[in-house]
Amino acid sequence: MTDQRITFEDQGTIGVLTINRPDKRNALDAAMVEALRALCGKIERSDIRAVILTGAGDASFCAGGDIEAWSGETAADFARFWVREGHAAFDALARLRQPVIAVLNGHCLGGGLELAACADMRIAEAHVKLGQPEAGLGIIPGWSGTQRAVRRFGAQAVRRMALMGEVFEADQALALGLVDQVVASGTGMEAARAVAGRVALRSPTATELTKMLINAADGEDGDRAMEALGGWVAAGSEDLAKGLAAFREKRKPQF
C-alpha cells in the first residue's frame, strides 16, 4: 500500500519517516495507520541503522487520530479496528530493530504523543506542547496511551495529562522525562541527525540485540524477544547444521 501522507526517505544508514499531512496537523486516518505498519515491515528488512521520525511542517508533530475518521464508527468497530490496528502499527514502530529518534517539531497531542512514545529518543523543539486531551472528547488514550506511555514516561506524568488535562511546555516535558532533549525551534532535525549519525557508527548487531533486551526489560514484547534471541543462538550452532544435513539425507542426526 502506498500513501504519500506517510513517507520514508532512505539516506543510506539513516532513514527519515515523515507524517506528511500538514493540512490536517498530521492527524492519522485508517489508511495512514495501515501504511505506517506496512512501512515498518520494509524498514525492518532494510540496511538502515537509525530512523528519524517527524511530522511535516512546524505546527504539529502529530495531532493523533483524525476525529472525522473514527467518530462515525460503531463502538464495536472502533474497538476492533481503529484501536487494535493502531496498536499493531505503533507496536511495529516501537519494536523496530533500529533505534528511532522522534523530532517533535510541532505540538504532540493524543495519539501523536502515543506515536512519539514508540521512539527510543524524543527531541522536542522549544515551541512544542505535549498532552493527552482524549478524555475531554469522551474517549480514552487508546493507542497505548495508558500502557506504553506509562512504561516510558511514568504513571504520574500520564495521570497529569490524561486525567487532569495538563498540557506541558517543552521544558516541563524535559523535566518530567517525556522528552530527552529540547532544542531551538527549527533545529530538531539537525540534532536528530547528529544522534542518528552516532548510532550508525556503532555495531548494528550489538545495537539491535541491546535494543531488544532493553525493550524486553521495559515490558515491550518480551516473549518474542526471548525466542528471537534463543533462535539466533540456535541458528548459528553446529547442531542446526548437523540436524539439517541429517534431514536432507533422510537419516537420524548425530549430535
N, C-alpha and C positions, 0 to 999 in steps of 0.2 A: 504494500500500500504506500502510495506517495502522497504526502500532504505538505505543501510548501509552507505551511504555518509551523511546521517542526523541521528545522533544517540542521544539517550537520556538515561541517567543513573539515576535511581531513588535511591537516597541515604537517604531515609527517609523523612525528612521535606524539604530537599534541592534536586533539580534536576539539572543535567548538560546536556545542549543541545549543541551538537558539530557539526559544519560543518566539515565533515570529508573527504575532498578531497585535501589533501596537494599537490599532484602531479599536480594539476591544480590551485594552490594558493587558494583553497577553493571556486572557482567560481561556481555559481549556474546554472544548466540547468533546463529544464522544469520539469523533474521528481523529482528533488530535491525540487523545489518550491512547487510542489503538496505534497510531503512528509512532508515538513515543515508545511503546512497548516493542514494536517491530524493529525500530531503530536500535534499541538497546541490544537486541539479538545480534545485529550486524556489528555493532561496536565491540561486543564481547569477543567476536571471532577475528577482529582486525588486529593490526600491529600497533595500534595506538597505545601509548603508555600512560597518558593522562588526559582527562576530559574536563573542559571548561563548560559550565552550564550557565546560560544567561538569558535575558529577555531582550527583545528588540525595543529600541527607544530608551528614554530615561525616566518615564513617568511610572512604570510598573514593571517589576521583575516578572510577576505573575499574579493576577488577581484571583486565582483559584479556578473553581469550576464555573463555567458560563451559566448563569442563573436561567437564562432563556432555554438552555439546552436540557436542563434537568427538571425544571419546575413543572413541566407538563407530564412527567412520568407518574404512573401509578406508584403507590407505596412499595408494592412488591417488586416492580421492575426497577425502581430506584435502588432498592437493596441488592437485587440480583445482578444487575448490570452496571449501573453507574458506580456504585460503591465498590463492588467486587472487581470490576475491570480496572477501575482507578488504582486499587490496591495492587493488582497484577503488574500494571505499568510502573508504579512507583517502586514496587519490590524489585523489579528488573533493574531499575536505575540504581537503587541502593546497593544491590548485590553485584553490580558490575565488577569484574576483576580489576579494572583500572581505577585508580583514585579519581574522584570527581571533586572539582573545585567550583563552587557556585559563586557567581558575581551578582550580588544583589544591587543592580544599578537603578532600581526603582522600588516602589513600595511592594512589600512582601506580605500578603494578607491571605488568610484562609487556606485554601488548597495550595496557594503559592508558597506559604510557609511550610506546608507539608512536603511540597516539592523540594524546597531548599533543605529540609531535614534529611533528604536522601543523600546529600553530598557529604563528602569526608571533611570538607572545609568550606566555610562561608566567609566571603569578603563583602562587606557592606559599604556602599558609598555614603557619604556623610548625610545626605538628604533623605535617606530611606527610613520608612516606618514599618514596623512589624506587628502583626496581631492576628487574632483568631475571632472574627466577628460573627461566626456562624449562628450562635445562639440568639443573636439579635434578629435573625431571619426566621427563627423557629426550627433550625436544623442543627445537627452536631458536626464537629470536625471529623469527617468521615473517611478521609484518605490517610489514616493512621495518625491523625492529629491528637488522639488521646493515647496512642500506643508508642509508635516510633518517636513521636515528638517528646513524650515523657522520658523515654530512654536516652534520647540525645540531649535534651535541654534541662531535664529535671522536672519533677511534678509541680513544684511551686510556681515556677515561671509559666507553665502551661495553665495552671489554675488561674493565675492573674489575668492571662489573656482570654482563655476560653470561658471562665466563669464570671470574672469581674469586668471583662470587656476592656482591659487596659491595652493601649497601643503604645509601643515603645519606640523611642527615637534610637538612632543607630548607636550612640554612645551608651544608652541604657541597655540596649541589646548586648553590647560587648561586655558590660559589667555582669550581666546575667548569664553569659555563656551561650546566647542564641547565635552569635556570630563570633568569628575568630579574629577578625581584623576590621578596622574602619579606616577608609582612605578618602581622600578628597573626591568630590563628585567629578565624574568623567575619567577617573584613573583606575577604576576597578579592573578593567581588562589587563592593563599594564601590570598590576600587582598579581593578578592570577597567572599571567604568562610567566612571571618570574618564579612562582611556586611550581607551576607545571614543568618548567624547564629543569628545576632541581629534581623533580620526580623522574623525569625522562632520563636523567643521568644515572639513576640507581638501577640495581639489578631488577629486571622486570619479574623474574621468577620469585625472588625473595619478597618483592613488593606485593605481588599477588597473594602469596601464601600468608604474609603478615596481615594484609587487609582481611583475608578470610578468617584468620584467627581472632582479630580484633572484633570483627562483626559477630562472630560466634559468642565471644565474651560479652558482647553488648546485647545479646538476645536476638540477633539478626541471622536467621537461617542456620542455626547451629547444627541441626540434623544433617542437612545437605553438606555442610562444611566438613563434618566429621567423616562422612562417607566419601566425599571427594578427596580428602587428604589420604584416607586409607586406600582408596583406589589408585591414587597417584603412586603411593609406595608399592602397592602390589603390581601395578602395571609395569614398573621398572625392575621387577625382581626376576631372578633366574628361574624361579618356579613357574612363572607365567610362560616363559619361553619353552620350558620343558612340557608344560601342560598343553600348549597349543601344538607343539610338534607331535605329541602323542595323539592328539585329536585328529590331526591331519593324516597321520599314519595309521589310524584306527587300531591303536594299541593302548594298554594301560600306562599311565605316566610313571616314571621312576624319579621320585623327588629325592 
